[in-house]
């Protein structure tokens, strides 16, 4: 069996697929879980309507903002100065 070569375009496609997979894991999957959970359990209360994906996205962002503002999750970016 000979060596395996990959073209730069093929490598870019593989990288894009991996990046979309990571995006889906950390962003789209929680949004889908929020929507499914809300529509399964919360709509049992007759006053509350089901939500769509955009409303689940807003709930996700609101929850992330509340976690950040409460201090539970901190985002820090540190850089070093090279002289």
Secondary structure, 3 states (H helix, E strand, C coil): CCCCCCCHHHHHHHHHHHHHHHHHHHHHHHHHHHHHHHHHHHHHCCCCCCCCHHHHHHHHHHHHHHHHHHCCCCCCCCCCCCC
